[in-house]
Amino acid sequence: MATKVFMEALSPTMEEGRLVKWLKNEGDAVKSGEALAEVETDKAIMELVARGDGVLRKRLINEGDTAPVGTLAGVIATADENIDALVAGAAPAPAAGAPAPEKVVATQQETAGASSVPRRADESQGEASTPPQQKVADVPPAAPPRGAAPAAPSASTAGAPAAAGDVRSSPLARRLASERGLDLHSVQGSGPNGRIIKRDIEAAAAAGVAVQRPAAAAAPSGPVIPREGDFHDEPLTNIRKTIARRLGESIGPIPTFYLTAEFDLTRVMEMRKAMAELGDEFKVSVNDVLLKATAVALSQHPEVNAHWLGDKIRYHNRVHLGMAVATDDGLIVPVIWDADRKRMSEISREAKELAKRARERKLRPEEFTGSTFSVSNLGMFGIDQFTAIINPPEAGILAIGTSEEKLVVVNGEPVVRNRVRVTMSCDHRIIDGAVGAKFLQTLRRLIENPLMLVY
């Protein structure tokens, strides 16, 4: 019995996906759970897996094409089964300029009754997929979804085999190989059709296979933009489409006001120096301290740690802190769960790992959904002060500028102190001016007395 392969919702906010690479060819044997293709979602590159056994008889979406969630991407059937009716009823290929696809699945944060806590990593991706791949006999053919404008390949190559395009391997295996410096050409695969999987990388690392071959040239730090001609048009990537949609939902409808304060970082610098002297495992950055302080302040001000849900306000008892990270493809906000309960050293390690995985487009859905409040830091770029746009349905976002030495007056005497300016964007439907001011007062007390954060 034939199984339809749909473009699944591989993340809670995914509305369409770009098929990066087919991992199976037409005529290849397929088992349920095997990876069929790599799909670029709005946040990461993930695997589209088979939901039935048989042969991949037809691929209906080309590599590089974008299709809405719910589009028929392929058909799995027995070698002699007639699938002409299924192929004939498939949605036409996406056309440029076509209207935006209808939303097939509500996002996790837009569902008023849904918990703000993201799904755990061990939950099945199939449970979040809409619609799942199902037996043809069980479900009548669905009406073809409306098309979407095709997106050009992303500037990011995370998820695609780097320097090993001829090696069959899973995204997880490629990531582990990259982290451990292994050359995939030297690893023997034990998966279907010789595909390299996680256990092969672990075995190779234990055996000490050859390290990766050096790249011919250093990769550019940002997207490559051609300089020939008067201009160059580049179709939107999925992540850039999501950014545009989310920001449009924020800056227009949300009545926003801004609160700016300047904090003294002198004691933070002294504490960081003392912690570094204890060993590398205790080293933290100024940003790590600010993240911890923000999380603790949120735990003391639940009226700020809130979401606007249209007909109600949800006040969160747990602090899941979003941390804006710039990538070549745009901004993404990984989440540090229960940040107020973690030590600064834990936040430091987790923030570094999340930022690295975000830039490589390797975040799992539960790592970039469920934030209750967000922080954006442009201080490392020398920005003194800025305003950040709220990530709905959150009540606010904190924008952190650069830290610098300034001549200030303390107890009537001019002294040089390390200072930082922060600006809080507030949704006035949830946060009043006095409420936001009290939150910043608490944050000031924690930052200017950082030993309160070490307990």
KEFI-221006 format. One record per residue: y negated, z, x of N, C-alpha, C in turn. Coordinates in pm, whole numbers, plus 50000, padded with zeros to 5 digits. Example, Ala and Ser with C-alpha at 12.3 -4.5 7.8 and 13.67 -1.06 7.14 Angstrom:
505695078051319504505078051230503305078051320;502255070851285501065071451367499975078751290;
This chain:
501195000050085500005000050000498755000050089;497814991550057496634989750142495725001950138;495035004450249494055015150260492705009050296;491695012250218490355007450249489735015950359;489075009550452488335016350559486855015450523;486255026750486484855026950448483975031450564;482705027450562481705033550648481455047550593;481935057650664481895071350614480605078350653;480275088850578479155097650615479655107250721;479455103750847479985111450958479095123150997;477925124250934477065135850952476435138950816;475975151350795475435155050664474215147050622;473485141350718472255134050685472405118950699;473605114250723473825099950748473735091950618;472935081250619472835072050507473385058250539;473375054750667473925042150712474405044050855;475265035150899475785036251035475815022751103;475665022751234475765010451313477095010551384;477905000351361479214999551425479014995351570;479185004851660478945002351803480074994151864;481314998051834482454991351898483714993551816;484454982951792485784984151734486764988351842;487574998451814488585003151908489944997051877;490064990651761491284983851720490964969251686;491854960351724491714946251690492504943051564;492134932351497492934928051383494354925051430;495334930451357496734928751394497304940551469;496444950151512496924961951583497544971751484;498634978251526499234988851446498315001051446;498255007651331497345019051314498095030651250;497825042651298498375054651238497245063151183;497525070551076496515079151016495965088951119;494655090051126494005098951222493595092151350;494075079951374493675072651494492245067551481;491535067051592490175061851592490195046651578;489415041651482489315027251459488095021251526;486985028851522485725023351572484795034651612;483785031251690482715040651723481485036851641;480885046851575479765044451483478575052751527;477405046351534476165053451562475605058651430;475525071751415474935077951298473445079651323;472785087751240471365090251261471115099951375;472165106151430471955116051536472875114351656;474045108151640475015107851748475935095751731;476845094051826477875083751818479205090751795;479875086951686481095093851646482185083751615;483415088751599484555080051573484815078851424;485125066751380485595064051245487105063151253;487805071851180489255072751194489975066651074;491225062951096492055057250990492525068150896;492645064550767493145073850666494505069450614;495135060250682496445055550641497145048450754;498475046450738499265039450838499375024650803;499645016450902499855002250878499314993750990;498754982250953498164972851049496714970451009;495824970251106494434966751076494384951751048;494374948550919494454934550881493114927350887;492024934550856490724927950850489614937250895;488704932150978487484939251015486324932250946;485594939650862484574933650777483144936350823;482974944550926481644947050984481714943351131;480774935651177480754931451317480174942351406;480574942351532479984951551629478484949151639;477704959951632476254958951638475594958451503;476374956251394475794955551260475644969451199;474654970951112474404983351041474784981550895;475424991750838475844991050698475655004650633;475335004850502475165017550432476485025050420;476385038250405477575046250378478235040950251;479545039550254480275034450139480635019850150;480105012650249480434998650268481874997150318;482584987450265483944984850312483874978850451;484474985750547484414981450686485674974250731;486784976950666488034970650706489134973850608;490294968050633491464970250546492684972550633;493414983350601494694986350665495794983550563;496794976050602497884972850511499124969250592;500214966550522501394961750591501164947350635;502014942750725501794929550785501894918250684;502684920150578502904909250482502204911450349;501364921850338500714924950211499524915650187;499344911250063498234902450028496974910750007;495954908250088494694915950078493524906850041;493824894849992492754885249962491764890849861;492254898049759491374903449655490434913949713;490954922149805490104932449866489014926149951;489404916250031488424909750120487384902350038;487814895749930486874888149847485884897249777;486294909549746485414918849676484564927449767;484654925049899483884933149993482404929749982;481554939550019480104937350017479724926750118;478734918450088478284908450185477684914950307;477624907450414477044912750539475594916450517;475104927450581473714931550565472774920450605;471714918650528470734908050556469404914150594;468704907650686467394912550727466444912450608;465654923150595464684923950488465264928650358;466564932250355467164937050231466614950750198;466614954750069466094967750031466924978850090;466314990650104467015002050162468185005850075;469295010450135470455013950057470215026349974;470885026849857470815038949777471525050049851;471045062049832471655073349901472995076549837;474055077249917475375079249863475755093949860;475275101549958475645115649963474415123849992;474255135149922473095143749943473205150650077;472085152250146472125159350273472345174150249;472835180750355473175194950342471975203250303;470765199850356469615208150327468965204650194;469255192550140468635188750015469425193849895;470655198849915471465203749807471095218249781;470465220749669469895234049644470935245049649;472155242049607473165252449603473955253749731;473675245449830474465245649952473975256450046;474905261550125474535271550226473775264750338;472835271950398472095266250511472875267150639;474025274050636474835275350756475705263050771;475635255750883476395243350898477885245950900;478655235050873480095236250874480585239151015;481665246951023482255250051151482915237751211;483055238051344483565226351414485005223251376;485775233451330487175230851299487385225751159;486305224051079486455218350946486625203350957;487375197650867487685183450871486455175050844;486245164850928485165155650901485405148150772;486675146350739486985139050619486455145750495;486315159050494485825166150377484365162850350;483625159250454482205155950436481975141150417;483035133150429482875118750421482775114150277;481845105150248481685100050113481435085050117;482275076650050483545081049997484595080950105;485705088750093486765088250192487555075350177;488315071650281489165060150270490335064050180;490605056250076491625059849979492545048149953;493715051249900494675040949864494095032349752;494315019349760493775010249660494315013449523;495565017749516496165020549387495545032649320;494945041649397494395053949342492985052149288;492195043149348490785041849313490455027249287;489805024049176489415010149151488365005749250;488274992649276487264987949372485874991749328;485054996649424483695000849393482764988849399;481634990149327480624979549333480024979149472;479744967249523479204966349659477874973249670;477654981849772476354988349793475314977849832;474074981349809473004972349851472894972150002;472424960950057472384959250202471284967050267;471334967250398470304973950476469964965150594;468724966650643468294958450758469104962050880;469574952350955470384955251072469564961751182;470214970651256469524977151366470054971651497;469144970151592469554965251723470264976351796;471054973151897471734983451972470754993552028;471175006152024470325017052072470135016152221;469005021352266468775021852411469755031352478;470225041252400471195050652455472555044252460;473305046452566474655041252577475675052352569;475245064352526476195075252512477235071552411;478475074952442479565072052351480255058952384;479605049852453480265037552496480755039452637;481875033252674482435035652805481475031052914;481025040352995480105037253103480895033753227;480635021853283481315017053403482815016653383;483265016553256484695016153229484925008953098;484204997953078484264990952950485644985452920;486494983453024487814977953002488864988852987;488455001352979489385012552969489345018052827;490495018652759490565024452626490505039652639;489535045852576489375060452587488565065452470;488775078152435488025084352326486675089352378;485675090752290484375096152333484505109852401;485385118552347485565131652407486125130352548;487075121352565487655119352698486615114152795;485755104952751484715099652839483725110652878;483385119252780482445130052812483055139652915;484315143552894484965152652987485095146253125;485405133153129485505126353257484175126253330;483095123953255481755123653314481395137453369;481705147953291481365161553333482145165553458;483385160653471484245164753582484265154653696;483455143853682483345134153789484585125653811;485325122853703486555115153716486305100353686;487025091753757486975077353732488055074053629;487655068953513488615065953407489645055553451;489295046953546490245036853594491425043453665;491245055953708492315062653782493135071953692;492865071953562493545080853469494535072953385;495745078153374496765071953291496675077353149;496515068453050496385072752911497715074952844;497785085352761499015088352688498855086652537;497655082152493497415080152351497945066852304;497685063452179498155050752124497645038952206;498545029652236498205017652315497625021252451;498055032552506497585036652638496185042252642;495675046252526494315051552519494225065152588;493145067152665492935079752736492355089952639;492975101552630492525112152541492305124852620;491925135552550491505147952615492545153252712;493835153652668494845159652756495035151852885;494765138552880494895130553002493825134353104;492595136853055491505140953145491805154453207;492295163753124492615177153175493715176453280;494725168053255495815166553352495325160053480;494455149953466493925143153584493045152353667;492265160653599491405170153671492245180053751;493345184453689494225193853759494905187353878;495195174153865495865167053974494905162254081;493575162154048492565158054145492515143254169;492345135154061492245120654078490885116954135;490695104054159489475099154224488255101854140;487145104354208485875106454138485315093154094;484305093854007483695081653955483065073354066;483135060354047482485051354143480985051754122;480195051754230478745052454213478215040354140;477185042554059476555031553985475795022654082;475655009954047474995000454137473515003654151;472915008654044471485011854049471205023253955;470175030653983469815041953897469385036953760;469835044253655469465040453518468005043853493;467315035953412465925039053381465835051753301;464705058753313464515071453245464185069853098;463845058053054463515055752914463995042052871;463735038352746464165025252698463505013952776;464265003352800463734991752874463004982652776;461724980352800460914971952712460504959452790;460944947552745460584935252816459074933452824;458604927852936457174925952959456754911352940;457694902452912457344888352899456734885852761;455824876052755455234872152628454134881652583;453564878452466452464886552413452934899452350;454164899552295454684911852233456194910652224;456804921852188458264922252175458614931052056;459364925751958459804933251841461204938751866;461404951351834462714957651849463094964151716;464194959951654464614966251527464824981251545;464634988651438464745003251442466185007551464;466365017651548467665024151560467815033851444;469035038351421469275047651310468515060751328;468435065651450467735078351471466235076751447;465665065151485464235063051461463955061351312;464855055051238464695054151092464675068051030;465575076851077465645090451022464395098251054;463895096751177462665103751214461525099351123;461385086351102460305081251018460405086550875;461625086750821461805091550685461505106350673;462025114250769461845128750763460385132650780;459685126150870458275129550891457435125450772;457815114350708457115110250586457295120250473;458465126650472458725136950371457905149550399;457455151150523456795163750561455275162950553;454675153850630453225154350649452455150850522;453055142850432452365139450308452465150350203;453675153250153453815162550042453545177150074;453765181450199453705195650230452265199850262;451715209550186450365214650219450455223550343;450005218150455450185224750584448875230450637;448945242650692447815247950767448335252750902;447395255050996447775257651134447135270451185;447915278051262447435290351324447685289451475;446645291651555446765290751700446455304251763;447255307851861447045320551933447345318352081;446755326652165447005326052309447645339052353;448765338052423449515349852465449475351352617;449595363852663449625366952806451085366752853;451375358652954452735357353004452985364853134;452015372853177452145379253308453415387553318;453695395753217454895404153222456175395953208;456095384653137457255375753129457595370353268;456555366353342456785361153477457375371953568;456875384153555457395395153637458855397953602;459175397653471460555400253429461485389253477;461055376553469461875365453515462185366753664;461185370753741461385372353885462395383353913;462275394453841463195405553860464625401753820;464755394053711466075389953665466705380053764;465905371053820466425361353916466955368054040;466355379354079466805386754197468175393054176;468585394354050469895400154019471025389954034;470685377154041471705366754054471405354853965;472065343553997471805331253923472135332553775;473145340753741473545341853601472485348453514;471485354653577470425361353502469125353253499;469125341553565467905333453567467625327653429;466395328853384465985322953257464635316253276;464325306653189463035299953194462065306553098;460795302853109459805307853014460185303352873;460665291152860461065286252729462185294552669;463145298852753464235307352703463695320452646;462725326352717462125338852669461385336552537;460655325452529459905322552406460845319952289;461975313252314462955311052208463515324252158;463865332952250464395346052212463355354052134;462125354052182461055361652114460815356251974;460815343051959460605336951828461715340951733;462955340751780464095344251695464025358851650;463665367751742463555381951706462415384051606;461295377251628460165378451534460565373351396;461335362551390461795357351260462685367351189;463525374451265464405384451203463595395751141;462395398051193461535408651140460605403551030;460545390251014459685384250912460485373950832;461385378450744462195369050666461365360050576;460115364050547459265355650465458855342750537;459035342350669458765330350748460065322550772;461165329650778462485323650801463045318950667;462405308850609462685304950471462695289950454;463265285550341463305271350304462705269350166;461975258350149461455254350019462475245049954;462995248949837464035241249770463575235649636;462275233949619461755227749499461525237549386;462615243149331462495252649221462715267049265;462885269049396463065282549448462825282749599;462625294749652462485296849796463705304449843;464345299449946465515306150002465115313650128;465295326950128464995335250244466315337950319;466335334450444467565335250522467705348850592;468915353950587469215366550655469695364450798;469945352050833470365348750969469335339051028;469165339551159468175331051227468915320351306;468805307951258469365296451329468175288151377;467915288851507466675283451562466845268951607;466045259951547466035246051589465175244351713;465635235951805464965234051934464745219151954;463505214451937463225200251945463495194952087;464235183852094464585177652223464205162852218;463465158252316463075144152324464195136252391;464595125252329465585116152387464965102152397;465665093152462465175079452473465035072852337;465835077352240465825071252107464935078552009;464385089952046463545097651955463855112451961;463295119651867463405134251866464635138651788;465345148451841466465154651770466355169651788;466845177251689466645191751690467995198951686;468605201551803469825209751806469515223951759;470565231051719470385244351658471115254951740;470405265751770471015277551832471305287451719;472555289051685472945297851575472745312551612;472275320251514472105334751532471385337851663;470305330851685469585331951812469035345951836;468685353151729468135366551745469165376551797;470455373351781471515382551822472065379351960;471565368752023472075364652153471165369352265;471785372352381471005376052498470265363952551;469215366552627468435355552683469285346452771;470205352252846471065344152932471955334952847;472405339752731473205331352642472375320052584;471155323452541470245313252488469945302752595;469755307352718469445298152828470575288152848;471815293052855472955284152876473135274552758;473015280052635473235271752517472125261252503;470885265052531469775255652520469945244152618;470345246952741470555236452842471665227052799;472785232652750473915224452710473585215752589;472905221652490472535214152371471565202852405;470595205652492469635195352532470335183952605;471265187252693472015176952767472825168352671;473535174752578474365167252484473525159152386;472335164352354471435156852264470985143852331;470635144452458470175132452529471295122452549;472535127452550473695118552566474225113752432;473585117852321474005114352185475425119252157;475755131152201477115136552186477155149352103;476095152252030476085164251946477015162351827;477715173151789478495173051667477575176251549;477945172251426477055174751312476635189251296;477555198651320477205212751302476255217851409;475995209451513475075213551619473645208951595;473425200551493472045196351465471685197851317;472435205751242472085208651103472095223651080;471325228050980471355242150942470285250851003;469295245151072468245253551130467405259951020;466945272151045466095279150948464625278950991;464345275851116462985275051171463105267351302;462045260551343462125252151463461005255151562;461285251751688460315253351797460235240151873;459025236151910458815224151991457945227752111;458395224452230457705228252353457355215752434;456065213152449455595202052533454875207052657;455045219852686454375225752802454785219352932;456065214952942456525208853067455855195453095;455175189852993454435177353010452945179753035;452575192453052451185195553080450285195352958;450845196152837450055196252714449575210452687;448265212252679447695225552661447995231152521;447875222652420448005227352282448255215252192;449095216852089449325205951995449835211751863;449875203351761450425207451632451695199351607;452745206251564454015199651535454185198051385;454975188051346455205185251204456435192851157;456295199451043457355207750987458575199250954;459745204750983461015198350951461505203750816;461245196550704461605202050574463125203650562;463565213950489462805222950401462315235750469;462235235950602461795248050672460345251450638;459995264250654458655268950618457645266950729;458125264750852457175263350962457825258651089;456995255851188457455251951321456435256951422;456905261251538456035266551642455905256451754;454675252551789454395243251897453895250952018;454555249052132454255256752253453655247552359;452495251452411451835243752515452225248552654;451505243652755451825247052892451315260952928;452005267553020451515280353071450685277753196;449575284753209448705282653323447925295353354;447495296253479446705307853520445255306053476;444695316753418443325316353370442595329053412;441295327653428440445339253457440065345553324;440525357853301440235364853177439695378853209;439155385253108438615398753125439625408753070;440035418253156440965428753116440335442153154;440125450653053439495463753075438155462353145;437415451953107436075450053162436045443553298;437205440053354437255434153488437825419953480;437235410453555437785396853557439075396353641;440145391353581441435390353652442055376753618;442975372453704443725360053680445045363653613;445295357653496446515360553421447165347253378;448465347653363449195335953314449185335953162;448715325053102448515324552957449205312152898;449525312752769450115301452698449535301252557;449285289152506448775287552370449895282152280;450015288252163451005283752065450295280751933;450795270951860450245267551729451385267251628;451215274451522452225275051417451785266651298;452615256651262452385248651142453095255751026;452375258150917452905266150806452865258350676;453955259050601454015253650466453375263850373;452185260250318451405269950240452085273550108;453095265850068453835269249947454695281649969;455005284650095455845296050129455065306650205;454285302150305453605311350395452105311350366;451565323050341450115324650329449525327450466;448205326350478447555328250608447855341750670;447775352350590448025365850643449465367550688;450405361350614451825362250650452065355650785;451495343650803451635336850931450985344551044;449825350451017449115358151120449925370451163;450565377051067451385388851102452605384851185;453175373251153454295368351233453855366151378;452695359851397452205357451532451825370351603;451395380351529451135393451590452405399451647;453485398551569454775403551617455235395651738;455065382451733455465374051845454655377551969;453365380151953452535384252067453055397152129;453375406852044453845419752095455135418152175;456035409652127457305407452196457115400052328;456245389952329456045381952451455275389852556;454305397552513453505404952610454175418052653;455275421652586456095433152625457565428652622;457955419752712459265413152703460475422352720;460265434452770461405443652780461915447452642;461115445352538461575447752401462665437752362;462755426652434463755416452405465075419252476;465085428752569466295431852647466875444952596;467855443452513468515455352457469925451852415;
